[in-house]
Amino acid sequence: MSNKHLTLNLGEGSVTFSFTPDAARDLKAALDQLITNLKAVSAAKMGSGAKPAPQRPTEYRYTGEIFLEVFCNPNIWATPFAAKVLITVRDTSIKITTEAELTRIIEDINQYLENC
C-alpha cells in the first residue's frame, strides 16, 4: 500500500509526514476509543458527583518511514472538546514533540482518509 502525506495541524504550525491509510484507520480507531473514554469521564463527573472510574491512557504508536506516537490521559480533561494530545514525530535526524487539540487531530485524520 502506498504512503501518502498526512498533515497534522498543531497549535503553532503543522507537521507533514509519510503515513499509510491503514495506519490512519488504526489511529482513527484509537482516537474514537479515546473520545468514548473522555465522554465516560465527563458523564460520571456531571452525573452523580461521585469520582469517575479511572480510564486507561491512550497510547498510539506507528513505525514506518517515521515514528509517530500519540498520547492522552482522558482522566485530566473535563470534556472531549477540551482535551489535548501529546504528539511525537521523529526519524533518524529530527524529533518533534508537541501538544495539539484532540478535535483538530481528528479532523486532520478524517480529511486524510477522505482523500485516500
Secondary structure, DSSP 8 states (H G I E B T S, - for coil): ---EEEEEEETTEEEEEEE-HHHHHHHHHHHHHHHHHHHHHHHHHHTTSS-------EEEEEESSSEEEEEE-GGG-SSTTT-EEEEEEE-SS-EEEEEEEHHHHHHHHHHHHHT-
